Amino acid sequence: MAAKAVVRDVGRVLGHPYGFTDRIAKMVPFDLGITLSKALEESEELKQAYENDEEVTQLIDMALQLEGLTRNAGKHAGGVVIAPGKLTDFTALYCEADGSNLVTQFDKNDVEAVGLVKFDFLGLRTLTIIDWALKTINRQRQAQGLAPVDINAIPMDDPESFRLLKSAATTAVFQLESSGMKELIRKLQPDCFDEITALVALYRPGPLGTGMVDDFIACKHGHQKAKYLHPSLEPILKPTYGVILYQEQVMQIAQVLAGYSLGGADLLRRAMGKKKPEEMEKQGEIFRKGAVERGVDEALATQIFDLMAHFAGYGFNKSHSAAYALVSYQTLWLKAHYPAAFMAAVLSADMDNTDKVVHLIEECREMALQVLPPQVNRSEYQFAVDGDDKVIYGLGAIKGVGESAIEGIIEARKEGGLFQDLFDFCRRIDLRKCNRRVLESLVRAGALDELGSNRATLMVQLPLALKMAEQHHALQAAGQSDLFGMSEPEAPPAMGIIPDDVADWSDEQRLRGEKETLGLFLTGHPIDFYEPEIQEMVCRIGNLSLDDNQKGYGRGKEVTVAGLVMAVNKRATQRGMMASVLLDDKSGRIELTLFNEAFECCKDLLVVDKVLVVQGKLVHDEYRGGLGLRAEEVSSFESFRQRRLAALDLVLDEQFIRSRKWTALDVRNQLLALLEASCGGTVPVCVRYQRQDASALIRLGEKWRVTPDDALLRRLRQLLGDSNIVLHFTGNSVNTAAAIGV
């Protein structure tokens, strides 16, 4: 448990939020071998936090006691040991109780020291992603009569790929997708393959903490001139702007400057990496002697050796970095040229990780790719594509639907063609694998939308469809023909009549079903319902900026935003409880901080998937970067609307009413029933009858004032249409024209 790791582990066990612990861990310098005691001496920021914040003091004191202990016994992911005889003759072994998972009790160094051969096999899931993407791409190209794509023959200087790279749109690109790496890409602006190789080597704690990265970037952009201590070093270090970045460069310097053989240079590299004092002293003598023999000043030779020793601790194996860079470039190229096929492959690789799927679906939308809901007539187990700009949701990503059930659905589709309706679907699948719970999950996920008029109707008809299918299967098993004929549109009398279509679920119910089965809102967003009001009353999160001159929403300004709660993190402090809340309004996301008083006033509202309105001050978010919001007042959207709504206009549009095949009396009766159920509120109601040649405005009396909650607005929009519900807020002009006769 090294310095940073022990801080993170102790913070996690003490229950501190990730952001708090991460901030403390980042105060520890990036020096190799740094200890917490040394960090407290070197980092003034850490020292101040330790002395002034009781929580930081408690965390560091606990971490100091645990630092240096073995965290856990680990197993190399791809390490294989080979012995000339029985392994137990050479090393103690460890295994599970059932004898599986055999592991040596020697670590990697001791295994090598006793003379055993060890191999390190690296398995990359990204290679599988590339393979899946290529299979999809080449199937499409074959259908179009085009030659298949050979990923090993793609141009290494593709302009589209580097344009994508420079924009740091590298989510899902191997090795280049973290926020820190994206920031490094923005600064470096790589424009060739060698610089991708350098990126992989630079983005590590050593180089980031020593200033190597800053020097590399400054030289690349011409802000700083590369320095070479000896003319012989320029050909070796020119590709990395004078920075010793790779282990191979250490070996080359030793060969060119001091006459080392290849084997000797490798021994020097190892000695420098392990920093063994006696070996380093021995190698230093050999290096100086060889350099002096080749005309290098002894003092300069010593300086160069010390520089090599310093950077060798951070040096990366270039062959390893180049291999990773090649895979990075291939995924970058696929994302640039075949975005749908690439994202479908990435989603398929992470389909068991709902949080990752949610993140990748958001990236698809950023890339202007349409993500289609799962469909039993089109979807495969994995994510698939439709053309160049559509990704079809994989059935395997639906919660509550097992692999055997999906395999049965796909097999039935292949054998009998597309499913015609719910009854045909239930008849042809294996109900032992697809039970009622599985089918309900498919309905809520939208996978059966094509088989019925709407999801509510499908759910109502499901019990009868299952009953009919079970009878059909029972008759088949008994070798009897179906007396009533399952293909007939009406069910047998003994089973009852197929229910008529019913009204579809509300948007809220539909989205809730998607969230439960898919882990995300796919066909909409809860914030959509409030969109007209958000545009009138609050700022969009995407419009907030650190630039004080941009849109008037700069740092320290009072703002009001609305959004869906994505995550809530509560914790106790010396001054009471506080919370961090992630808010999303589709235009962007922002982290809210609620301290004791604000938290106590609204703690019951801090629930995931609830839409809130927040008033507060913009601050710099030191954990996530960018802006944060220090919340001062939080309310539900309904209560905020109640305070701000001045009047409610209901438009009875003649054309709309006729399109529904209603009479004026039907609308009148339904409208009165809705208003009567919400009477006793504070908001006045006006009814406007609208036709092509005339209109009439009627102001309803005091007793018809309503409480404008979500339920009432949903029913009114369902009855009259979204555009026929007009909300007037405080500060906006309300139409007060006199009523006219009809």
PyMOL commands that set and color helices and strands:
alter all, ss='L'
color gray80, all
select helices_A, chain A and resi 3-13+18-26+36-42+44-52+54-66+87-89+108-113+125-143+151-153+159-166+179-188+193-202+205-210+212-220+231-240+247-258+262-274+277-293+298-312+318-337+339-349+354-366+395-397+403-416+422-428+436-445+449-451+455-477+493-495+507-518+526-537+541-543+596-605+637-644+654-659+664-678+702-704+710-720+722-724
alter helices_A, ss='H'
color red, helices_A
select strands_A, chain A and resi 79-82+93-94+103-104+117-120+370-372+384-385+390-392+558-573+576-584+589-594+611-620+627-636+645-653+679-683+685-690+695-699+706+725-729
alter strands_A, ss='S'
color yellow, strands_A
deselect
rebuild
show_as cartoon
